[in-house]
């Protein structure tokens, strides 16, 4: 079994790392202390495709759509 990440997975990992370094890390302490997580950041995560879970149709439970 091959556990190495392919190029597509490596690119996603780097994209998430870059996003977190630029958009989350500088503010994480403040957000943790105040209990906030700004909608603008959540929106950017969604625009990157990181807020939804996709499931192949053949794995969905009957009647779940």
N, C-alpha and C positions, 0 to 999 in steps of 0.2 A: 504494500500500500504506500502510495506516494503522498507525503504530508507537506511537500513544498508548495508554496503559493504560486499560482501562475501569474503572468504579467498583469492581467486585469485585476486580480485581487491585490497585487502589490501596488497598483495605481490607486485603488480605492483606499488602501491603508495609508498611503502617502497623502492623499487628499484629506482624509480625516485628521491625520496628524498635523498637516499645515493649517487646517481650519481651527483646530483646537489651540495651536500655538498662537495664532493671530487673533482669534475671536473669543476664546474662552479663558485661556490661562491668565491673561492680564487682569481679568475681572473676577476670577473664580473666588478669591478670598472675600471680596466685597459681597458678592452674591451669596456666598455661604453665610456670612455674618448677618446679612439683611433678609435672607430667605427669598430673594427674588431671582428670577431668571427671565430676562427681558424677551418679550415677544419677538423683537427684531432678530434676535439670535436664533430663536426657534424657527422663525420664518426662513432664515438663511439655511438652516439645517434641512428644512423641507425642500427648498430649491435645489439642494445638492442631492436630494433623493434619500436622505438619511432618517426621515421621520415615519416612514411607512414600512410595513412588512408585507412583502409580496409572497404569495403562496401559489404554486402552480395549480391550475384548475383541477387537475386530476387528484390533488391531495386535499381539496376542500371538502368539508362535510356536506352531505346532501342538504339542500335547503338553506345553506348559509349565505347565499348571495342575494 
